[in-house]
Amino acid sequence: MKIRAEQLDERMAVSHVAGELDAYTAPDLRDALEAHLQQGTAWIIADLTSLTYLDSTGLGILVGTAKKCRQAGGDLAVACNRKNLLRIFQISGTHEILNVVETVEAARERLEALRAQREERTDGEATS
């Protein structure tokens, strides 16, 4: 598995993942995603468009990272367009939890929309 990190702006980053994500390689992804959080980036895109295999360990890393992102005031989105992997997200019920969309650009748009919704909610609560 190969992972390449990309910082999109001061609050959003992408981890581009290629190859197979399984029990053996999952710790590498966990470390890469944790590095974004440690640098203060809580809005993360996991680009799985070049991933060929995903097992339950890898899925667990993604769900755990989504939880950590939300605790830090952000969120996680997954870019995935491979039918075999999309089926895993659907069957496991994690499609919505992980904000799974087909492209990195759609993931960025999804996270920007979520960020705007949260900011509106926060502004609304502050003025109430």
N, C-alpha and C positions, 0 to 999 in steps of 0.2 A: 504494500500500500504506500502511496505517496501523498503527502499533504503539503499544500502551499498556502501560506497565509497572505491575505491582502487587506490592508486598512482602507476602507472606502471614504470615511471621514472621521471626525474626532469621536463619534459615538457608534459607528457601525463598521463591522469587519466581516470578511468572508474566509472560510477555510475550504479550499478546493481539495476534494478527496478523490483519488483514483485508485483502482485496484479492488481488493477484497477487504471487507471490514468484518472481522471475526474475532473470536476470543483472543487470538494471538496478537492481532493488530489494534484492537480496540483501545488499549492503554495509550497508544500513540495519538489517537484521535482525542481521547479525553485530555491528554496533556496539551494538545494544540488548542482545544477549545478553552481550557482553563487559562491558558496564557492570555487569551483575549480578555477574559474577565479580570485577571490580575493587572492588566494594563488599563483597566477602567472602561473597557468596551463591553457594554451589556446587550447590545443589539447585534446578534450574530447570525450569519447565513452559513449553513452547512451545504456546500455545493457538492451534491452526490451525482451529478450528471455523468461523471466518468467512473462511477463506482459500478462494479459488476456483481458483487455479492454482499449481502448483509445478513448477519445472524442476530440472535436475541441479545447477545452481549453488546453488539454495536448499537442496537435499538435502545437498549438500556442506557448507554452513554448519552445518546441524543435526548432521551426523556429527562435524564438527570441534569443535563446541561440546560435544557429548557427551563426547568425548575429554578436552577441557579440564576439564570438570566432574569427571570421574573422577580426573584428575590432582590436582585440588584437594580430593579427598575426598568429592565429591558425585556427582550424576548428572543426566541430562536425561530428561524424559518429554515425549511429544508427545500432546496432546489433538486428535483428528481424527475426525470422523464422516462425512466426505464420501467417497462410494464412489470417485470418480475419483482422489482423493489416496491413499486407502487402498490402491488398486491399485498405485500407484507404490511405496509402502513395501513391499508384498508382493513385487513383481517385482524390486526392487532388493536384497532381502534385508536391509533395514534395519529392518523391523518390530520385531524383538526388540532390536536394538542401541539403537534410539531409544525403547524402552518405549512403543510406540504403543497408546493406549487411546482410548475414544470421548469422554470428558468430562474437564473440568478436575478435577472431584472424584475421578474414577478415577485420574487422573494423580497427584494429591496422595497418594492412598492407596498407589499403586504406589511413589512415592518414599519415603513414610514406612516402608513395608515393607522397602525396600532399605536404608534408613538403619538400621533396627532389626537387620537381618541383619548388616550390617557392624559394628555396635556389639557384637553378640553374639560375632562372630568375633574382634574385637579384645579383648574381655574374656576370651574363652577362651584366646587366645594369651598374654595377660598372666599368667594364672594357671597356665599349663603349666610 
